[in-house]
Amino acid sequence: MNAEKVKNRNSEPGMVVLATLILGAAVANLNLSVANVALPSIGLAFNASQVQINMVAVGFSLGLASSVLWFGALGDHHGRKMMLILGTIISIPASLLAGFAPTVNILVLARIIGGLAAGMAFPTTLAIITALWSGPKRTRSIALWSGIGAAIAALGPLLSGYLLISRPWGSVFLITLPLAFLTLIMAIKFIPSHVNETKNPVDNVGGIMSLILIGTLIMAINFAPVPSIRTLVLVLIILAAVVGFLFIKHQRSIPNPLYDLKVAGRRIFWVAASAGIIVFGSLMGALYIGQQFLQNVLGYSTFDAGLSIIPSAILMILVAPQSAKLVESRGSRFTLLAGYLFCLLGFLTMLLLWKEGIPYWKVGLAYALIGIGVGLAGTPASHSLTGSVPVKRVGMASGTADLQRDFGGAIMTSIFGTLLTAGYASAFASKINNVPQQISASVEATLQKSFASASTLAQQYPQYSDQIIAGAKSSFLVGDRWAYLAGIIAILIGAALVFYKFPKLEEEKKLLSQYYEMDTKTENTEKEDLKSFKK
């Protein structure tokens, strides 16, 4: 069954195809967020440092973000259905390894492998949507894909919290197994085998470079707070800079680049890509910090912490269809800015209202505002990318759309985690300096290591338990405020970029029409050259 047969049979592919693609994306979206609510439990189980906890949270995003461009291009050439099936298959043992990991380092490794598997499957879902649908139907399909995907990611903590009531932390990584098996069956049965795939060779050298570039950059940010490995951090930063320079040079010198910099330079494309990175990164960063705040500071159970996400998930689903209508009637710029406004209000609520002992409505308000913001901004961020590229570059566009979520999530989570780690350690160090009695160096290091380590120490010294927990809570609040401020700054920068650089509705339509004519002319020229060559 090919794309032509699907289209001839009906004016658009059946909803079962879209449902399969959304389900495939759901496997990645759930895996992306299920760890958040379990982080305090994982920290206690392994006596992990805050940096190790950060790596558990960001490991999946690291694998996905670093591989999505390369694997998306492989799908464009060798078959998107094949990549969807292969990625789904690999996700199964990766989830099992994470669920039964004997050490925190193996857990991080399993998360990275799971991310690489998602790098095969996730870009395929949007690429097939872009290839099978067009016009307003494509916009609505992307809105459903984006809104439901973000909502599923937000629901991950709820499912995890429920499991953790009666099951160990490893159970949260097994949640996606039924979805993965169902996706596998449906993908084999319903997804077209070939949908507008290209015969151009894959730039594997560029793919490897992109993997190293993104992977080293994310690791450098996560390891930055650790004084003992500053040399490694410096090496990673230098490596990322060198590989980044070589990647750009390589992409400009070959006829079929992995990442077409001319297309990426189009105003609608690069502004939408940057805007999406900040929007989706804000969501993942808020979930990451928020889950630890709810459990560590407010004392929520894992289930209550997961339940707190509900307003965000519901509103993302409800707002996504309205976002599609706004894109068609008011343009992507207006819709993106509206989304940014609500995200900003959400982070301001966290910064100003999230304190020890607050009632739930202050928590729910922040998540509701962020849910509306992501629901509004997610559709134009993805739609603008896929609409501004030629069909042969749809894999690049879908890969970039995935990068918005994954690279944005990885970078924002890494930055938030780094600031949380640094703020927490700095605040606790100040408290220790003000304590009259002598504290050993080992105890001091344990207290500054993470909230989980401080909690473990409090259990060992029950006579000082209240003071230790109180100090850990107040220190955590210092660190998370640093993170919220960083989120606010990022959102303001993104909003300014969209306001000044993204075209208004009429200019957007004009530019998209110009892109289409340019790409059609180029495609026709290439076909004529190929015919002449064959003769």
Secondary structure, 3 states (H helix, E strand, C coil): CCHHHHHHHCCCCCHHHHHHHHHHHHHHHHHHHCCHHHHHHHHHHHCCCHHHHHHHHHHHHHHHHHHHHHHHHHHHHHCHHHHHHHHHHHHHHHHHHHHCCCCHHHHHHHHHHHHHHHHHHHHHHHHHHHHHCCHHHHHHHHHHHHHHHHHHHHHHHHHHHHHHCCCCHHHHHHCCHHHHHHHHHHHHHHCCCCCCCCCCCCCHHHHHHHHHHHHHHHHHHHHCCCHHHHHHHHHHHHHHHHHHHHHHHHHHHCCCCCCCHHHHCCHHHHHHHHHHHHHHHHHHHHHHHHHHHHHHHCCCCHHHHHHCCHHHHHHHHHHHHHHHHHHHHHCHHHHHHHHHHHHHHHHHHHHHHCCCCCCHHHHHHHHHHHHHHHHHHHHHHHHHHHHCCCHHHHHHHHHHHHHHHHHHHHHHHHHHHHHHHHHHHHHHHHHHHCCCCCCCHHHHHHHHHCHHHHHHHHHHCHHHHHHHHHHHHHHHHHHHHHHHHHHHHHHHHHHHHHHHHCCCHHHHHHHHHHHHHHHHHHHHHHHHHHHHHHC
